[in-house]
Amino acid sequence: MCMEVFNTPRVVLAGSWGSEQFVSAFTDALYRGVPWEEAVKAQAPELAEKRISAFYRQGHWSVFEFMGAQFLVECSRACHTQFIRHRMASYWAESQRYVDYAKRRIRFVVPVGFPEEPLRRAYEDYVKLRGGYRPEYARMVLPNAAAVLFAVQMNARELLLNFVPLRCAYTAQAEIRHVCWQMFAHAWRLWPALAKHVWADLPTLHRDFCTKVPQGEDCRLYAIKDAEEKHGPLPEKPWLIAAAHDR
C-alpha cells in the first residue's frame, strides 16, 4: 500500500490562449479597418495596456473572453466539488471509478496539523474492499480528503472577474482559496494589465469579499495569510513585487 499526505494543493499552468496584445489588435481590426496581420504587428505593450485598462474601466468585460488559460489542479475532493460549481469553465478530472488506488499511489490533501491515522484506515479499508469489489464501489470508503487531479479551462473574464472575487476571499474555504491565489499568480503573468486592476479593486468586486475580515486589515492580505497558515506558502506572489516597485 502506498499513500501520500500533503498540505499544499497544486496548480500548474498547462496552456493559454489569446493575450492582452491579441485583444488590443482586435480594436484596430474591428474599428479602424486595419488588416489583421498589420494590427497584430502594431501592438506595443504600452498600447495594449492602455486599451485593456480602458475596457476594464468602461465595463466592456466581454472582450476578456478572447483570452484564457488551462490549468492542472490537484486538491481534495471537497475542494474539487466547490470548484466545479463554476459553470463557465471546462473540466476533465481523474476518476475514482476507473483509477485503481490499490495499484497506484493515493494522495490526500489536508490542512496543516490534520491527523493522518483516519486517512490511513480509510485507505486500508479501500485496499481490502478491492479484494471483492471494483474501484467504483471500493471508492465509497474514501474521504473527502482524497486528492483529485483535474484540468480546468477558463477565459480571463470568468477567472479574474468571477472566480477570483469569490474564491480568493477569506470567506471561501482555505484550500480552494489557496488554489485561487495560485491561479491568480499565473493570470498576473499572462495578463498583467488586467490582473493589476483586479488586484486593486478586489475588495469591491464582490460585496462579500471583506466579510469576516477584522476591521483595519487588508482583506486580500488577510485572506492570503490565513490560507498559507492552513495549507503552506504560496509558490509566488507577484502582486507584492509590483507593490514594492510602485513605492
Order of alpha helices (4+ residues) and beta strands (2+ residues): beta-beta-alpha-alpha-alpha-beta-alpha-beta-beta-alpha-alpha-beta-alpha-alpha-alpha-alpha-alpha
